[in-house]
Amino acid sequence: MRMINKLKTVNLLFLLKTGIGSALAIIIANALGLLYSPSAGIITLLTIQNTKKETLTIAVKRIVAFILATALSYLIFRGFGYTALAYGAFVSLFVALCFLLGLKDGISMNAVLMTHYLIEKHMDLSLIFNEICILFIGMGIGILLNLIMPKNVTKIQKEQLLLEEEMKNTLKSMVEILRNKDQRLDFAPLEHKVEQLLISAYEEAGNRILADTRYLVSYLEMRKLQVGVMKDIVITINQITSFPVQAEPVAEFMEHIAASFHEKNNVTGLLTILEQLKEHFRNEPLPQSREEFEKRAILYQVIKELEYFLMLKRNFILELEEKDMKIYWK
């Protein structure tokens, strides 16, 4: 079963792209009569990343690293000869400069390419051009293949609806707890679901080079915070040994939240009801015992946490750009 679960996580599209791309790069390099053509396949393998933006960013770093590596190789090999010791000196200096300049993604690939100069025992323009061709064939095919990325926005939005349904059901269960019914809530599945959705949303953002997908990420980050607040509310409620009559208005308010829980609710009406509930509590007779005082204090803490829960959504709405609203709330 564990092996089956691991197999489900394998990205088949990624495997196909790396396999086909590496083979294609070698075929093209061979067709052009380039030396060390298998290196083009390795570069394609190293170029293909999880997202388009990541692929392009790393490609640029590797080009800069290639220029640096070629310059260093020329100086060191010409000065000290084409020996293993000279190559060791090149690697030490090259790695140090790459870390210093933030080019560590270009270390392994360019270190391999520079061995071709060591093997050939020379660095003329034709061999340098050979390495440039290998580099651009490998990276070019990798970048082109990474443009083949399925759009997952629709799938994420469907999963988002399922997440909201689960949050709504959890809110209803919290109402039952407030009504003194013995019920335990496990937030682990809900937390896992929102985390997985966020991973998918960040990957989608990385694959949409021109499109702005900040809305999806921001929305799910907001829901993640709300799940954390719901968990805190249950912890607070569980501090009450027996529920006073004041628990019922709070339970009714939580029912209002659950009933109107959806993406496009700006929570203005709920915040108005919340203010009325707080006023109701202020007008209640003072508690007559320490125990009653503590219970009502905990209930008031629940109200404050519910207010924070709603304000998370309210702040998200206030920061929402008009163009995002037209795209996602149409």
N, C-alpha and C positions, 0 to 999 in steps of 0.2 A: 504493500500500500504506500509506504514511504517513497519507494522508487517511482511509482505511478504519479504521485504528487509532484516529485521533482521533474519528471518528464513534462508535466503540464506547464511548468514554468519556462521551458525551453522555447526560445523565439525562433520558430521555423523560418520565418522570412529573413531574419538576420543570418541564419546558417546558409540559406540558399544564396543570399547576396555575397557572402564572403567566399563561398565555394566557387560559384560561377564567375564572380569578379576576379578572383585570383587567377583562375584558369585563363580567362579572357585577356588579362594583362600580360601574362606570359606569352600567349599566342601572338598578340600584337607586337610585343618586343622582339620575338623571334622573327616575325615577318619583316620587321624593319632591320634585321641583322644586327641587333644590339648585343653587346657583350653582357654576360651575367643577367640574362633575361629573367631567371626565376626571382630575382630581387624585386622585379615589378609586381609579381604576385604577392610577395610578402608585404610590400608597401600598400597594396590594395587592402589586404587583410587588416593592417594596422590603421588604415584611414577610416574604414567604416565604423562609425560610432552609433550610439543609441538614438541620437537626434541629429537633425540637419544642422542646427546652429553649432552643436558641439563638433561635428565633422568639419565644418568650414573654419571654425576657430583654431582647431588643432592643425588643419592643413596650412593655414597662414604661418603658424609658429614653426612648422616643420620646414617651410620654405626659407624662413629667416635663419633657422638653425643650419640648413644646408649651405647657405652662403657663408655663414660663420665657419662651418666645418671645412669647407673647401679652402677658404683663406688660411686657416690654421694648418691644414694638411700641406698646403703648398710651402708655407714658411718652414715647417718642421721637417718634412721629407727632403726638401731642397737643402736645408741646413745640416741635417744629421744623417741623411741617407734613408733608404727604404728598408728599415730594419724593425724587428719586433720592439726594440727599446724605443725607437722613435715613435712607433705607433702607440706604445704605452704612455709616452709623454704627451702625445696628441690627445689621447682619451682623457687623461687626468685634467689637462687644461680645458678641453672642450666641455666635459661634464661640469667642471667648476663654473665656467662662464654661462652655461645653460641654466644652472640653478640660480645664478646671480641675476640673469636676465629674464627669468620666468619662461624658459624654453625647454623644460625637462621632457615635454612630450616628443621632442625631436631628437632625443639622445640616441635611443636604440637604433632607429631606422638609419640615421646618418652615420652612426659608428660602423654599421654594416657596409654602407656605400663606400666609405673611405678605405675599407680593406681592399677594394678593387685597385686602388692606386698602389697599395702595398704589394699586391700580387703581381701587377703589371710592371712594377719598378719604374714607373714614369708618370708624369702628370702633364701631358700635352693637351692642346685644345680639343682634339678629337675625343679623348677619353673623358674629359670634363663634360663635353657635350653629350657623350654616351650616358653619363650619370644623370645629367639634367633630363634627358629623354625618359630614362627609367623612372625617375622621380615623378615626372608629370604624367606619364602613362598610368603608373600605379595610383597616384592620388586622383587623377582625373576620372578614372573608372570608379574608384571608391566614392567620389563625390556624386557622380551621375547616378550610381546605384542607390545612394542614400536619399536621392530625390523621390525614390519609390517608397513612400511612407503612407500607409492608410490613414485617413482622417478619422479620428476616434471621438470627435465632439459629440455626435449623436449617441454613441454608446455610453459615454461618460454622463450625458444628461439623463439617459434612462436609468443608469445606476444611481444618479443623484436623486431621482424621484423615489427609488427604493430606499435610499438612505433616509430621506425625509419622512417616509412612511414609518420606518423603524423608530425615528426620533419621536414622531407623533404617538406611536404605540407606547413608547417608553414614558412619555409625559402622562398618558392615561394610567399607566401602572403606578406612577408616582402619586397620582390622585388617589388611587386605591390605598396606597400606604398611608396617606394623610387621613383617610377615613378609618384608620385603625384596623386595617386588614393585614394580616401577617403575610408579607410577600417580599422576596428577595430579588434584587435586580443585578444582573451580570452585564456590566458595560463593556466587557472585553470584545464581543463580536461587533458592537457599534463602533468602538474605537478602531478596531482593525479595518472595518469597512471604510471609514472616513480616511484613514491613512493610505489605503490602497487607491482610493479615488484621487487623493492628492498626488500620489506618485504618477498616476495616469495623466492628471491635469498638467503637471510639470513637464512630462514627456511630450504631451501634445503642444505645449507652449514652445518647447525646443524644436519641434518639427514644423512650426508655422513661422517661417522667416519674416514674412511681411505682415501677416495678420496679427492683431493684438488679442491675446488670450488671457490678459491679466484678470479679466472679470471672473473667469472660471476658477482660477487659482485663489483669488481673493474671497470668492463666495465660499469655497470649500474650507479655506482657513478660518473663516467666520464660523461655519458649522462645527469645525473641530473645537474651537473655543467654547461654543455652546454645549457640546457634549461634555466637556470638562466641567462646566457650570452645573449641568444636570446631575453629574456625579457628586459634586459638592453639596447640592441641595439634598440628595438622598442621605448623605452622611449627616447633614444637619438635622433632618427629620428624625433619623434614627436615635438622636440624643433625647427625644421626648419619650418618656416612659408611658404616659397615657395622654390622650389628646383632649384639650379643652374645647368648649363650644366654638371658640374663635377659629378653630382649624377648618371648619366647614366653609366659611367665605374664601379662605385661601385655596381650598380644594376646588371650589367653584371657579375661581379665577384661573387656576391651572387648566381646568376643563376648557375655558375660553381660549387659552393659548393653544391647546391641542387641537381644538376644533378649527381654528383659523391658521394653522401652521402650514405655510407654503411659501414658495420662493418670492412671490410678488406682493406679499403682505408687508406694508411699510410700518406696521406695529403702532401707528399713531393712536388708533382706537384703543388698543390694549394698554398703552401707557396712560391714557385718560382714565380707563377703568382702574388701573393700578393706583392712581392718585386718589380716586374715590375710596378704594380699599384702605389706603393709608389713613385717610381722614376718618373712616369708620373706626379704625383701631384707636385713633387719638380720642374719639368721643366715647369709647368704652369706659365703664367704671374701672377705677384702679383695682389691681389685684389685691385680694385680702390676705394672701399668705405668700411666704417665700417660694414655695413649690409652684404656685400659680404664676407668680412673677417670672420664674425661670422658664416655664413652659411658654408663656406669651413672648418672652424675650427671644426664645429660639424661633418661634413662629415669625416674629418680626425680622429675624435674620433670614428666614426663608424668603420673605417678601423682598428684602434687599437683594438677595441673590437672583430672584426672578426679575427684578428691575435691571440688574446687570445683564442677564440673559437677553432681555428685550433691547437694551441699549446697544448690545453688540450688533444686532440686526439694524437698528436705527442708524448707527454710525456708518455701517456698510452702505445703507441707502443714500445717506447724505454725501458720501464720497463717490457714489456711482456716477460715472460720466454719462451724458445724454446719449452719446453714440452707442455705448454699451447697453443702455436701456432699450434703444431701438432694435439692437441686434438680438439680445437675449430675452427681452420681455415683450417681443412682438406678439 
